[in-house]
Amino acid sequence: MKKSDIKFQINLDDSNIPKDIIWDASDKEGEGAESTKSISLNVWDNLNHSTLRIDLWTEEMSVAEMKRFYIDIIGGMAQTILTSTGDEYMSEEMKDLCDRLVKHVNEENAKSS
């Protein structure tokens, strides 16, 4: 059996706000830990039949990047639900939501330019 490790190191400021987020994984491309601006981790809680969530970001993460990050997450979930369940309807609805969100963000960016 193969074992894979994923590690996160969160450095907090005096107010317990993430200052640095460092991650590494035994199966990732490239050697050594890398810095990131945000993580979103979801874990299924078997006991309570619900999702446990950890969402962290640093001050360097811009609002535009945060919106893009979550649109990408939803798009990835659309592919995962299709692969894991074969539910094309649910996958397409999620992709359509991503399309609407991208349009919204683009319109916001155009207004602020």
N, C-alpha and C positions, 0 to 999 in steps of 0.2 A: 504494500500500500504506500502511495506517495503522500508526503506531508508538505504542506505549503503554509508559510507564515506571512502575515501582514502585520506591520507594526506602525503605530502612530505615536508621535511625541508632540505634546502640546505645551508650549511655553507661554505662561500667563503673565500679564502685567500685574501691578499692585491692586487693580480692581477686578482681577480674575477674568480679564478679557484676553482672548488668544492674541499673542504677539507674533508667534511663529508656529507654523504647523509643519512638521517634518514627517515624511512617511517612507517606508521601505517595504518591499515584498520579495520573498525568495524567488518568485517566478516572473518578476517584472523585467523588462528589457533594460539593460544597463546595470552597472554596479553602483552600489552605495545609496544612501538616503537622499531624498529630494525634498525641496521646499514646495509648499503649495499655499494658496490663499484661502481655500475652503475645502471642507469635507462634508459629506452627507452620508450617514451610515444608518441603515435600517436593518433591524433584527427581528425575526418572528419569535414571539414569546409563546411557546407551546402551552404553558400553564394557563395563561389568560386569553389565549387565542386573539392576540392583538400585536400590533407593531410597536417596537421600541425604536425611537429615533434619536440620533445625535446629529445636530447640525451646528457646525462651527465655522467661523470665518474670521480673518484678520482685518485690521483697519485698511490694509492695502487693497482689499477686494472692493472694486467700484460697484455702484448700483447697476451699471450696464453689464458688467461681468457677472454679477449675481443673477440677473435675469437670464442671461445666456446660459449660465450654469444649470439653472432649473429647467429651462426649455430642453437642453441636452439630456438632462436626467429623464424627463418625461418621454422623450424620443427613444432613449435606451430602454425604458420600461415597456414601451410599445412593442419593441422587437422581442424583449424577453417574454412578454405575455404570449406573443404569437408562437415563439419557439417552445415555451414550456407547456402551453395548453392547447395551441392550435386555434384559439379564439380570434378569428379574423375581424369580427365586428368590434370587439374591444380594442384590438390593436389599431384599427383604422380610426376609431373615435379618438384615441390618444394622439395619433398622428395629425388628425384634423385640428385638435386643440393646439398642438405645437405650431401648425401653420397659422392659426389665428393669433397666437401669442407673438410669433415672429412679426406678423403684420402690425400688431399693436406696438411692439418695440420700435419697429422701423418708423412708424408714424410719429411716435414720441421723439425719436432722434431727429426726424425732419423738422419738427416744431422747434426744437431747442437749438437748431443750427443757425 
